[in-house]
Amino acid sequence: MDGGTLHSLRTVEEVFRDFKGRRAGIIKALTADVGEFFEQCDPEKENLCLYGLPTEQWEVTLPAEEVPPELPEPALGINFARDGMQEKDWLALVAVHSDAWLLAVAHYFGARFGFDKADRKRLFTMINDFPTIFEIVSGSAKKLTKEKSSVSNHSSNKSKSSGKARGSESAKYSKSVQLKDEEEGLDEEVEEEHGDTLCGACGENYASDEFWICCDICEKWFHGKCVKITPARAEHIKQYKCPSCSNKRARP
């Protein structure tokens, strides 16, 4: 399927970049584009596969016709199970198979291009630093909670207001240093507490310098840029629904 790009992959970094692109495409299909993905997986059609592309896009199509195929093939016939189970369970099933396929493709490249033991280990370590697609789709990866966010904001405001105390010059200096240490400690605590929180769209980690928004339905957190929500727009949203929850359909 990607024959034009296969021969350009030679190093661990290039294979890992290919992995990240395909992974991002599949995550997009199962989260931000879930409505479109659902529609394309029509059970009335032939055996369909979900492909992640190196360009961070996705495609639902028929498997390769050549035998053996140039690349390992994804799970066949994902569309047949679409209406036979709960949507979240179906998406989780597709996610698990997609995780297996991504590993198969990456290590296929490793074998094809003669990666030695050290290179294969380095490639797997780089891949293993990311959460699996299943963890992202199922919500089993560690996430922020609204309560923690509220407590953090309250603590931060309390720390800042405590800087208004009056006293001698030395007392002011001492208080300033103490306040600074408290705020730095709070930032480190928040980073440590929420460092493993993952964006429900791209799967990347939490960062305190980025705007995040939480879905009021599934309680997953997202980078504002991933779901195209700005802080200003969020101010006017009473109940935020992520793309996945917005596209959920009632089952008969």
N, C-alpha and C positions, 0 to 999 in steps of 0.2 A: 504494500500500500504506500509506503514511503520510500520506495526504491531509490528515488533521486537523492535522498539525504543520507542513506545508510553508509555509503562509502566514505563520507566525510568524518565519521565518528572514529576517532583513534585513541583518545586519551580518556582517563577516568573522568576528568572534568567535563569533557564533551558528552560522554554517555550520561553523566549525572544531569547535565543541562537538558538533554533529551527527555530523561525521566521526569524532571520537574515540569517541562512543558506539557507532556502527556497527562501527568497527574493533575495539573491545573485545569486542563480541558475537561477531564472527567468530573472533577469537583464542581466545575461550573454547570455541567449537565445535571448533576444530582442535587444542586442547591439553587443557584440563581436562575438557571434555565429549566428548572424541573417541569414546568408546565409544558414547554415545547418538547422536552424529552419524553414526557408521558404520552403526548399525542403521536409522536413518531414511532413509539413502540406498539403499534397496532397488532393485536393478536391474530387478526385476519391475514396478515402478511406472512411472507416466508420467514425462515430462521434469520433473525437479525442479531447483530453484534454492536456493542458500544465501543468505539475507538477513541482514544485520547490522542490528539495530534501534537507534534513537537511545538506547534505554533500557539499552544494554549487554547486550542479550539477542540470541539468534539464532533463526532459524526456517528449516526446510527445507520448502518448499511449492511448489505449481505457480506458474508465472509469471502476471502480470496478464493478464486477458483483453482489456482494451481496447487498441485500436490507433489511434494510438501510445499507449504507457503514460504515466502521469503522471510517472514517474521512469525513468531508464535501468534496464534489467533486468540482473541478474547472468547469468553463464554458464549456458546451458540444458543440462539433461541430465547434470549431474555424477554422478548415480547410475549411469549406464550404464557408466562406466569403473571403477567401484569394484572389481570382482573381476577385471578384466583386466590389472591391474598391481600392483606391490608397494604395500602400504599407504602407506609413506612417500612414494613417488613420486606416488601419487594425492592425498595430502594436500597435497603441494607444488604440484601442478597446480591444485588448488582454491584454494590460497593465492595463486598468481599471478593467476588470474582475479579473485579477490576484491580484490586490490590495484588492478587496473585498474578494477573496478566502483566502488570507493570514490572514486577520483580522478574518475571520470565523474560520479558523483552530486554531489560537492563543486563541480566546475566547472560542472555544470548549474545549480546554485543561483546560482553567481557570474554566469552569463550571464543567467539568468532575472531576477535582481534588480538587474541593471545595474552590476555591479562594474566599476570602471575598471581601467586597466592596473596602477596602483599597488596596488589592492585585490587583484587577481588574483595579483600577484606576492607580496604579503604572505601570502595564503592558502596558496599553494604552498610558501612558505618555512616556514610553521608546520607544514604537513603533512610536509615533507621532513625536519624535525628528528626525526621518529619513524622507527624501522626499519620496513621493509616487513613485511607478514605472512609473505611468503615467507622473508625472512631469519630470522624467529623460528621458523617451522615447520621449515625445513631445517637450522637450527643454524649457518648461515653467518655470522651476526652474531657479533661478538667476545664470548667468554665467559670466565669465570674457570676456572681449572684447579685441581684439588686440590693439585697440587704447589706452585703459587704461594701458595695459601692456607696450606699447611703452612710454607713458607719465611717468609711474613709473620708467622705466629704465633711461629715460632722467633725471628725477629729482634726482635719486640716483647718477648718474654720476656727475651731477652738484654739488651736495652736497659734494661728495668726492673731486672733484677738487678744491673746495673753501678752502680746508684745507692747501693750499700751501702759504697762505698769510704770510708775514714776519712782524716782529715787536719786541718789547721788550719781555723779558721772561714772564712778566705778561700778555702782549697782546696775546702771544702764548698760554698761559694757558687758558685765557678767550676764545680764538678762538676754542681751542680744546674742551672745555666743551660745547660751543655753537654748534659745529659741531656734537659732540656726541649726544646732545639732539635732533638736527635736524634729524639725522639718525634714532634715536630711535623713534622719532615722525613719521617719514616716514614709518618705519616698522609697527608701530601700525596702521597708516592710511591705509596702504596696506592690513593688516590683517583684519581691520574693514570693508574696502570696498569690499574685495573679500572673506570674511569669509564664506559667504553663497554659494559660487561657488561650484558646484558639479561635480564630475567626471562622464562623460557620460557612463562609463563602470560599476564602482562599486557603484556609488552614494554617495561616501564619500566626506567630505568637503575639501576645498582648504587648503593647508598648505604651508607656504613660504619656508620651508626647503625641499620640494619635487620637483622633476622635472615634469613639466606639458607640454603638447603639444596641440595645437589647430588644429582642422580639418579645412582645407581651404574651405571645401564645406558647412558643416552644422554649422561651427563655435562653435561646442561644445568642451569643454576642457576635457582632459583625463590625469590621472596619466601615466607617461611614463611606469611604471612597468605593468600597466593594459593592455596596448596595445603593450608591448614589444618593446618600443622605448627608446634608451639611448640618453643622450645629444650628444655624439659623432656621433651617427647615424643621429640624427636630423639635424646636421650641413650640411649633404649632401642631405637632402630632400628639393627639390624646392617647391613642393606642397604636403602637407600631407593630405591623405584621411583616415578617421577612418574606422574600419572594417564594420560599417553599410553602409557608403557611397560607399565603395569599392565593396560591394556585391549587391548594388541596381540594379534592372533589369528594362529594358525599358518595359513599358506596351503597349500592342497592342492597 
